[in-house]
Amino acid sequence: MDELFDVAIRDETIKLGQFVKLANLVETGGEAKELIAQGQVTVNGIVDTRRGKTLRDGDVVAVSGQTARVRANSLEEGENDFDEEKWRNM
């Protein structure tokens, strides 16, 4: 089984294409688009080809042997590991 790691998001939801980039499962938005369209990305164990699929807290995304779980608003008050620059460039 792949190693699972949590990725905190700022809001309650995030789109699949944004999440795979934010979680560093791919290097570029173009790569995310291509892998999703080719059916190489799973959400909760099921292939999903919709870049715009809405993910919520607890959803598990797997790409190329890497697995990440969405953690919405999981940061403690005052903590912030959100990368504003990476988000803006998606």
N, C-alpha and C positions, 0 to 999 in steps of 0.2 A: 504493500500500500504506500502511496505517496505521502511525504511529510506534509502535514497540514499547518498552515500559519494564518493568523488573523490579520486582517487589514482594516483599520479604522477608517470610516467615511464620515464626512461632516454632517450630512443630512440623513433622513430616514431611508432614502432610496438612492440608487445609482444605476445608470444604464450599463449593460454588459460590456459594451465596447470601451467605455470609460474605465470600468473596474479592472479589466484585464491589463490595461496600461498602468493604472494607478498601483496595482499590486505587483508590477514588474514581471508579469507573466509573459509579456511581449515587450519589444523595445520601441515600437512605433505604433501609431494609430492605424497606419496602413497594414501593418502586419496583423494587428488585431482584427481588422475588417476581413482580411483574406482568410485567416484561420477560422474565424466564426462562420464565414460563408461556406468554407470547405467542410464544415461539420466536425472540426477538430477540437471544439470546445464543449465541455459538458457543464450543466448547471444541475446540481443535486443528482448527479449520476445520469442525466438524460442529455443527449446531444441537442443543442439549441443553436439555430442559425440566424437568430434575430439579434443584431447589434444593439437594438433599442430595447431589448427585454429589460424590464425593471427588476432589479435585485433588491432584496431586503435583508435585514439583520438575520444572520444564521445561514443564508444561502451559501453553498459551497461550489466554487468554480474550479475546474481542472483544465489545464492546457499543457501539452507536451511533458507529462510527468511531474508537473508542479500543481499544487492544490492550495487554494486560498479561500478563507471564509470571510464573508462580509460581517463587519462589526460596526453597526450604526451607533453614533453618539456614545462610544464606549470610553471616551477619554474623561479622566477626572477633571474637576474644575481647575482651571489654570494650566492644564497640560495642553500641548499642541504639537503633534508630530505630523500634522497635515502639511503637505508641500504645495503651497499656493502656486508656485511657478509651474510645477508639473501639471497641476489641475488646469491652469490657464492654457497650457499648450496642447491639451487633448483635442 
